[in-house]
Amino acid sequence: MLATGTFRGTIVPEEAARAASQRIRPLGKEGTVATYEAYCVKCRAKREFEGEEVELKNGRKAAQGICPVCGTKVMRILGKSSA
């Protein structure tokens, strides 16, 4: 098992990062994959990530993806959808 990095003394295995990227599921309609910037709560920093645009239950658009450093799910709300 290869380690991809450390976070507060904990080794983050490569398999865990890959598994986290497979757990993400869109909340609404499937969107396009693009690059966005969002705040990662675990890293406590803004990160650029590749994600897809999804529509939330309340009708707002959001970008959802995986943090490239720690593998945590990140989300950025983009705005209201035009109706």
N, CA, C and O atoms as CSV, one atom per row, in Angstrom:
chain,resi,resn,atom,element,x,y,z
A,1,MET,N,N,0.851,-1.172,0.000
A,1,MET,CA,C,0.000,0.000,0.000
A,1,MET,C,C,0.893,1.230,0.000
A,1,MET,O,O,1.740,1.380,0.881
A,2,LEU,N,N,0.715,2.109,-0.973
A,2,LEU,CA,C,1.511,3.317,-1.090
A,2,LEU,C,C,0.778,4.483,-0.449
A,2,LEU,O,O,-0.436,4.621,-0.599
A,3,ALA,N,N,1.507,5.311,0.256
A,3,ALA,CA,C,0.912,6.484,0.881
A,3,ALA,C,C,1.011,7.666,-0.070
A,3,ALA,O,O,2.043,7.876,-0.707
A,4,THR,N,N,-0.071,8.439,-0.163
A,4,THR,CA,C,-0.072,9.602,-1.047
A,4,THR,C,C,0.320,10.862,-0.297
A,4,THR,O,O,0.684,11.851,-0.934
A,5,GLY,N,N,0.263,10.872,1.014
A,5,GLY,CA,C,0.619,12.050,1.799
A,5,GLY,C,C,0.184,11.886,3.232
A,5,GLY,O,O,-0.387,10.862,3.608
A,6,THR,N,N,0.453,12.895,4.028
A,6,THR,CA,C,0.046,12.849,5.428
A,6,THR,C,C,-0.847,14.031,5.724
A,6,THR,O,O,-0.751,15.071,5.073
A,7,PHE,N,N,-1.702,13.876,6.690
A,7,PHE,CA,C,-2.588,14.934,7.150
A,7,PHE,C,C,-2.669,14.828,8.657
A,7,PHE,O,O,-3.258,13.890,9.193
A,8,ARG,N,N,-2.083,15.780,9.327
A,8,ARG,CA,C,-2.061,15.804,10.799
A,8,ARG,C,C,-1.553,14.492,11.377
A,8,ARG,O,O,-2.108,13.979,12.349
A,9,GLY,N,N,-0.490,13.947,10.776
A,9,GLY,CA,C,0.118,12.734,11.290
A,9,GLY,C,C,-0.527,11.445,10.827
A,9,GLY,O,O,-0.058,10.366,11.188
A,10,THR,N,N,-1.590,11.521,10.040
A,10,THR,CA,C,-2.275,10.337,9.552
A,10,THR,C,C,-1.880,10.100,8.099
A,10,THR,O,O,-1.902,11.029,7.291
A,11,ILE,N,N,-1.522,8.875,7.764
A,11,ILE,CA,C,-1.178,8.535,6.390
A,11,ILE,C,C,-2.456,8.305,5.604
A,11,ILE,O,O,-3.324,7.539,6.023
A,12,VAL,N,N,-2.568,8.974,4.460
A,12,VAL,CA,C,-3.730,8.826,3.593
A,12,VAL,C,C,-3.355,7.861,2.484
A,12,VAL,O,O,-2.599,8.232,1.586
A,13,PRO,N,N,-3.862,6.629,2.517
A,13,PRO,CA,C,-3.493,5.655,1.486
A,13,PRO,C,C,-4.093,5.993,0.132
A,13,PRO,O,O,-5.135,6.643,0.040
A,14,GLU,N,N,-3.426,5.547,-0.903
A,14,GLU,CA,C,-3.861,5.793,-2.274
A,14,GLU,C,C,-5.226,5.170,-2.536
A,14,GLU,O,O,-6.047,5.742,-3.253
A,15,GLU,N,N,-5.467,4.001,-1.956
A,15,GLU,CA,C,-6.754,3.324,-2.152
A,15,GLU,C,C,-7.904,4.124,-1.547
A,15,GLU,O,O,-9.002,4.139,-2.103
A,16,ALA,N,N,-7.667,4.790,-0.414
A,16,ALA,CA,C,-8.723,5.575,0.230
A,16,ALA,C,C,-9.102,6.770,-0.631
A,16,ALA,O,O,-10.282,7.100,-0.745
A,17,ALA,N,N,-8.120,7.420,-1.234
A,17,ALA,CA,C,-8.408,8.550,-2.107
A,17,ALA,C,C,-9.189,8.097,-3.340
A,17,ALA,O,O,-10.106,8.787,-3.786
A,18,ARG,N,N,-8.829,6.957,-3.878
A,18,ARG,CA,C,-9.529,6.433,-5.054
A,18,ARG,C,C,-10.954,6.016,-4.682
A,18,ARG,O,O,-11.883,6.246,-5.456
A,19,ALA,N,N,-11.136,5.412,-3.516
A,19,ALA,CA,C,-12.466,4.983,-3.083
A,19,ALA,C,C,-13.370,6.185,-2.826
A,19,ALA,O,O,-14.567,6.136,-3.108
A,20,ALA,N,N,-12.796,7.270,-2.288
A,20,ALA,CA,C,-13.590,8.466,-2.024
A,20,ALA,C,C,-14.103,9.077,-3.315
A,20,ALA,O,O,-15.213,9.607,-3.352
A,21,SER,N,N,-13.308,9.008,-4.376
A,21,SER,CA,C,-13.745,9.586,-5.644
A,21,SER,C,C,-14.854,8.758,-6.282
A,21,SER,O,O,-15.603,9.281,-7.107
A,22,GLN,N,N,-14.980,7.498,-5.930
A,22,GLN,CA,C,-16.017,6.643,-6.501
A,22,GLN,C,C,-17.324,6.741,-5.724
A,22,GLN,O,O,-18.367,6.318,-6.225
A,23,ARG,N,N,-17.290,7.290,-4.511
A,23,ARG,CA,C,-18.496,7.379,-3.687
A,23,ARG,C,C,-19.408,8.530,-4.067
A,23,ARG,O,O,-20.574,8.546,-3.672
A,24,ILE,N,N,-18.905,9.490,-4.821
A,24,ILE,CA,C,-19.691,10.673,-5.136
A,24,ILE,C,C,-20.811,10.332,-6.120
A,24,ILE,O,O,-20.594,9.633,-7.110
A,25,ARG,N,N,-21.999,10.833,-5.832
A,25,ARG,CA,C,-23.144,10.626,-6.708
A,25,ARG,C,C,-23.851,11.965,-6.877
A,25,ARG,O,O,-24.008,12.703,-5.905
A,26,PRO,N,N,-24.274,12.287,-8.077
A,26,PRO,CA,C,-24.953,13.560,-8.288
A,26,PRO,C,C,-26.287,13.594,-7.552
A,26,PRO,O,O,-26.967,12.574,-7.438
A,27,LEU,N,N,-26.658,14.772,-7.054
A,27,LEU,CA,C,-27.901,14.924,-6.323
A,27,LEU,C,C,-29.092,15.140,-7.246
A,27,LEU,O,O,-30.231,14.867,-6.865
A,28,GLY,N,N,-28.844,15.618,-8.429
A,28,GLY,CA,C,-29.923,15.887,-9.372
A,28,GLY,C,C,-29.547,15.384,-10.745
A,28,GLY,O,O,-29.080,14.257,-10.903
A,29,LYS,N,N,-29.758,16.239,-11.745
A,29,LYS,CA,C,-29.400,15.883,-13.113
A,29,LYS,C,C,-27.888,15.802,-13.252
A,29,LYS,O,O,-27.156,16.530,-12.583
A,30,GLU,N,N,-27.424,14.912,-14.126
A,30,GLU,CA,C,-25.991,14.823,-14.374
A,30,GLU,C,C,-25.558,16.022,-15.190
A,30,GLU,O,O,-26.256,16.448,-16.110
A,31,GLY,N,N,-24.390,16.568,-14.842
A,31,GLY,CA,C,-23.899,17.755,-15.527
A,31,GLY,C,C,-22.597,17.480,-16.239
A,31,GLY,O,O,-22.208,16.331,-16.450
A,32,THR,N,N,-21.943,18.544,-16.600
A,32,THR,CA,C,-20.684,18.432,-17.315
A,32,THR,C,C,-19.517,18.519,-16.335
A,32,THR,O,O,-19.639,19.123,-15.270
A,33,VAL,N,N,-18.395,17.918,-16.696
A,33,VAL,CA,C,-17.203,17.960,-15.864
A,33,VAL,C,C,-16.412,19.202,-16.223
A,33,VAL,O,O,-16.129,19.443,-17.397
A,34,ALA,N,N,-16.047,20.001,-15.210
A,34,ALA,CA,C,-15.281,21.224,-15.412
A,34,ALA,C,C,-14.411,21.459,-14.182
A,34,ALA,O,O,-14.512,20.722,-13.201
A,35,THR,N,N,-13.557,22.480,-14.228
A,35,THR,CA,C,-12.693,22.813,-13.095
A,35,THR,C,C,-13.336,23.939,-12.293
A,35,THR,O,O,-13.749,24.955,-12.853
A,36,TYR,N,N,-13.417,23.751,-10.981
A,36,TYR,CA,C,-13.995,24.720,-10.071
A,36,TYR,C,C,-13.037,24.941,-8.909
A,36,TYR,O,O,-12.057,24.211,-8.761
A,37,GLU,N,N,-13.315,25.940,-8.090
A,37,GLU,CA,C,-12.542,26.186,-6.886
A,37,GLU,C,C,-13.507,26.202,-5.709
A,37,GLU,O,O,-14.538,26.873,-5.755
A,38,ALA,N,N,-13.174,25.461,-4.654
A,38,ALA,CA,C,-14.029,25.392,-3.477
A,38,ALA,C,C,-13.159,25.283,-2.236
A,38,ALA,O,O,-11.978,24.948,-2.324
A,39,TYR,N,N,-13.745,25.565,-1.083
A,39,TYR,CA,C,-13.046,25.467,0.194
A,39,TYR,C,C,-13.151,24.043,0.716
A,39,TYR,O,O,-14.250,23.516,0.884
A,40,CYS,N,N,-12.002,23.421,0.974
A,40,CYS,CA,C,-11.987,22.075,1.554
A,40,CYS,C,C,-11.970,22.216,3.070
A,40,CYS,O,O,-11.062,22.838,3.620
A,41,VAL,N,N,-12.944,21.657,3.739
A,41,VAL,CA,C,-13.061,21.783,5.186
A,41,VAL,C,C,-11.956,21.007,5.894
A,41,VAL,O,O,-11.466,21.439,6.937
A,42,LYS,N,N,-11.565,19.883,5.343
A,42,LYS,CA,C,-10.530,19.061,5.981
A,42,LYS,C,C,-9.144,19.693,5.839
A,42,LYS,O,O,-8.378,19.715,6.803
A,43,CYS,N,N,-8.812,20.208,4.649
A,43,CYS,CA,C,-7.508,20.852,4.417
A,43,CYS,C,C,-7.463,22.283,4.956
A,43,CYS,O,O,-6.386,22.819,5.216
A,44,ARG,N,N,-8.621,22.890,5.119
A,44,ARG,CA,C,-8.747,24.290,5.518
A,44,ARG,C,C,-8.071,25.221,4.515
A,44,ARG,O,O,-7.341,26.137,4.892
A,45,ALA,N,N,-8.324,24.970,3.237
A,45,ALA,CA,C,-7.756,25.790,2.166
A,45,ALA,C,C,-8.652,25.696,0.936
A,45,ALA,O,O,-9.420,24.748,0.776
A,46,LYS,N,N,-8.534,26.711,0.065
A,46,LYS,CA,C,-9.254,26.654,-1.205
A,46,LYS,C,C,-8.488,25.755,-2.150
A,46,LYS,O,O,-7.266,25.853,-2.264
A,47,ARG,N,N,-9.206,24.881,-2.825
A,47,ARG,CA,C,-8.594,23.927,-3.746
A,47,ARG,C,C,-9.333,23.960,-5.078
A,47,ARG,O,O,-10.551,24.133,-5.121
A,48,GLU,N,N,-8.580,23.792,-6.166
A,48,GLU,CA,C,-9.196,23.604,-7.473
A,48,GLU,C,C,-9.487,22.122,-7.635
A,48,GLU,O,O,-8.653,21.279,-7.305
A,49,PHE,N,N,-10.668,21.808,-8.140
A,49,PHE,CA,C,-11.060,20.412,-8.320
A,49,PHE,C,C,-11.834,20.254,-9.607
A,49,PHE,O,O,-12.429,21.208,-10.109
A,50,GLU,N,N,-11.822,19.054,-10.135
A,50,GLU,CA,C,-12.647,18.724,-11.292
A,50,GLU,C,C,-13.937,18.115,-10.771
A,50,GLU,O,O,-13.918,17.144,-10.015
A,51,GLY,N,N,-15.037,18.686,-11.175
A,51,GLY,CA,C,-16.316,18.193,-10.689
A,51,GLY,C,C,-17.388,18.356,-11.736
A,51,GLY,O,O,-17.157,18.872,-12.829
A,52,GLU,N,N,-18.547,17.907,-11.372
A,52,GLU,CA,C,-19.662,18.027,-12.296
A,52,GLU,C,C,-20.730,18.908,-11.684
A,52,GLU,O,O,-20.862,19.008,-10.464
A,53,GLU,N,N,-21.484,19.542,-12.556
A,53,GLU,CA,C,-22.549,20.426,-12.138
A,53,GLU,C,C,-23.793,19.591,-11.851
A,53,GLU,O,O,-24.220,18.784,-12.676
A,54,VAL,N,N,-24.358,19.798,-10.679
A,54,VAL,CA,C,-25.567,19.071,-10.289
A,54,VAL,C,C,-26.628,20.088,-9.880
A,54,VAL,O,O,-26.320,21.246,-9.601
A,55,GLU,N,N,-27.871,19.643,-9.849
A,55,GLU,CA,C,-28.957,20.503,-9.400
A,55,GLU,C,C,-29.441,19.975,-8.053
A,55,GLU,O,O,-29.759,18.793,-7.920
A,56,LEU,N,N,-29.494,20.851,-7.065
A,56,LEU,CA,C,-29.936,20.463,-5.732
A,56,LEU,C,C,-31.458,20.383,-5.680
A,56,LEU,O,O,-32.137,20.796,-6.620
A,57,LYS,N,N,-31.990,19.856,-4.593
A,57,LYS,CA,C,-33.438,19.699,-4.456
A,57,LYS,C,C,-34.176,21.034,-4.500
A,57,LYS,O,O,-35.316,21.100,-4.960
A,58,ASN,N,N,-33.523,22.106,-4.021
A,58,ASN,CA,C,-34.181,23.410,-3.999
A,58,ASN,C,C,-34.046,24.167,-5.323
A,58,ASN,O,O,-34.487,25.312,-5.422
A,59,GLY,N,N,-33.436,23.539,-6.349
A,59,GLY,CA,C,-33.338,24.145,-7.664
A,59,GLY,C,C,-32.045,24.887,-7.938
A,59,GLY,O,O,-31.835,25.352,-9.058
A,60,ARG,N,N,-31.181,25.011,-6.957
A,60,ARG,CA,C,-29.906,25.697,-7.171
A,60,ARG,C,C,-28.913,24.777,-7.862
A,60,ARG,O,O,-28.978,23.555,-7.733
A,61,LYS,N,N,-27.987,25.392,-8.604
A,61,LYS,CA,C,-26.923,24.635,-9.251
A,61,LYS,C,C,-25.724,24.589,-8.314
A,61,LYS,O,O,-25.465,25.541,-7.578
A,62,ALA,N,N,-24.996,23.481,-8.344
A,62,ALA,CA,C,-23.807,23.326,-7.509
A,62,ALA,C,C,-22.787,22.486,-8.259
A,62,ALA,O,O,-23.138,21.667,-9.108
A,63,ALA,N,N,-21.520,22.703,-7.933
A,63,ALA,CA,C,-20.436,21.886,-8.467
A,63,ALA,C,C,-19.997,20.948,-7.354
A,63,ALA,O,O,-19.773,21.382,-6.224
A,64,GLN,N,N,-19.874,19.670,-7.667
A,64,GLN,CA,C,-19.545,18.669,-6.671
A,64,GLN,C,C,-18.385,17.833,-7.181
A,64,GLN,O,O,-18.387,17.398,-8.333
A,65,GLY,N,N,-17.383,17.603,-6.320
A,65,GLY,CA,C,-16.222,16.824,-6.722
A,65,GLY,C,C,-15.414,16.368,-5.521
A,65,GLY,O,O,-15.903,16.364,-4.391
A,66,ILE,N,N,-14.168,15.981,-5.779
A,66,ILE,CA,C,-13.281,15.448,-4.754
A,66,ILE,C,C,-12.054,16.351,-4.632
A,66,ILE,O,O,-11.497,16.784,-5.641
A,67,CYS,N,N,-11.635,16.632,-3.401
A,67,CYS,CA,C,-10.417,17.412,-3.155
A,67,CYS,C,C,-9.223,16.598,-3.651
A,67,CYS,O,O,-9.081,15.435,-3.274
A,68,PRO,N,N,-8.360,17.181,-4.489
A,68,PRO,CA,C,-7.230,16.428,-5.025
A,68,PRO,C,C,-6.155,16.100,-4.000
A,68,PRO,O,O,-5.319,15.232,-4.253
A,69,VAL,N,N,-6.152,16.772,-2.841
A,69,VAL,CA,C,-5.117,16.561,-1.828
A,69,VAL,C,C,-5.522,15.487,-0.825
A,69,VAL,O,O,-4.759,14.554,-0.575
A,70,CYS,N,N,-6.728,15.611,-0.244
A,70,CYS,CA,C,-7.105,14.700,0.845
A,70,CYS,C,C,-8.207,13.707,0.469
A,70,CYS,O,O,-8.425,12.744,1.204
A,71,GLY,N,N,-8.903,13.908,-0.643
A,71,GLY,CA,C,-9.935,12.965,-1.065
A,71,GLY,C,C,-11.301,13.206,-0.468
A,71,GLY,O,O,-12.190,12.368,-0.622
A,72,THR,N,N,-11.502,14.328,0.210
A,72,THR,CA,C,-12.782,14.658,0.810
A,72,THR,C,C,-13.712,15.251,-0.246
A,72,THR,O,O,-13.259,15.921,-1.173
A,73,LYS,N,N,-15.012,15.001,-0.102
A,73,LYS,CA,C,-15.974,15.576,-1.034
A,73,LYS,C,C,-16.052,17.084,-0.795
A,73,LYS,O,O,-16.190,17.529,0.345
A,74,VAL,N,N,-15.963,17.874,-1.880
A,74,VAL,CA,C,-16.105,19.321,-1.799
A,74,VAL,C,C,-17.266,19.741,-2.695
A,74,VAL,O,O,-17.595,19.072,-3.674
A,75,MET,N,N,-17.880,20.870,-2.332
A,75,MET,CA,C,-19.048,21.335,-3.065
A,75,MET,C,C,-19.032,22.848,-3.095
A,75,MET,O,O,-18.674,23.500,-2.114
A,76,ARG,N,N,-19.422,23.395,-4.225
A,76,ARG,CA,C,-19.533,24.843,-4.361
A,76,ARG,C,C,-20.890,25.146,-4.969
A,76,ARG,O,O,-21.234,24.628,-6.032
A,77,ILE,N,N,-21.660,25.990,-4.288
A,77,ILE,CA,C,-22.970,26.391,-4.802
A,77,ILE,C,C,-22.745,27.484,-5.829
A,77,ILE,O,O,-22.078,28.478,-5.542
A,78,LEU,N,N,-23.298,27.311,-7.032
A,78,LEU,CA,C,-23.049,28.218,-8.143
A,78,LEU,C,C,-24.096,29.309,-8.266
A,78,LEU,O,O,-23.754,30.427,-8.652
A,79,GLY,N,N,-25.323,29.044,-7.964
A,79,GLY,CA,C,-26.366,30.048,-8.085
A,79,GLY,C,C,-27.696,29.404,-8.407
A,79,GLY,O,O,-27.800,28.184,-8.526
A,80,LYS,N,N,-28.713,30.242,-8.548
A,80,LYS,CA,C,-30.039,29.722,-8.864
A,80,LYS,C,C,-30.116,29.340,-10.327
A,80,LYS,O,O,-29.490,29.974,-11.176
A,81,SER,N,N,-30.881,28.305,-10.621
A,81,SER,CA,C,-31.076,27.906,-12.010
A,81,SER,C,C,-32.130,28.809,-12.633
A,81,SER,O,O,-33.061,29.256,-11.964
A,82,SER,N,N,-31.971,29.065,-13.901
A,82,SER,CA,C,-32.947,29.911,-14.598
A,82,SER,C,C,-34.154,29.068,-14.984
A,82,SER,O,O,-34.020,28.022,-15.619
A,83,ALA,N,N,-35.322,29.535,-14.598
A,83,ALA,CA,C,-36.543,28.773,-14.870
A,83,ALA,C,C,-37.370,29.411,-15.935
A,83,ALA,O,O,-38.431,28.895,-16.285
